[in-house]
Amino acid sequence: MKRAISLVVIVLVVLSFVGVALAAEMSGEVTAVDVAKGSLTLKSGEVATGYDCEGSLVKDIKVGDYVTIQYKEEGGKKIITTITPMKMKKKGNVGC
């Protein structure tokens, strides 16, 4: 009986860390942002993906900004946990 309880406790501890392992990261250009709804759409390559978040996370983000986000999937939604602005090199005249 003690062995079964120990096994259950170990499984619960391991499962509690699975959420941390499922965190993901994505970088790209912001194509839409709605502070009131707490949403942001990020385009990476040819794919645009929508994310939910607290409005305070996106209050300083504008369409056209390049960002890196970390997010988790919860209840079928992608929820942003952190946003980091990226510095992009401006395209200029090269070789002139």
Secondary structure, DSSP 8 states (H G I E B T S, - for coil): -HHHHHHHHHHHHHHHTHHHHT-EEEEEEEEEEETTTTEEEEEETTEEEEEE--HHHHTT--TT-EEEEEEEEETTEEEEEEEEE-----------
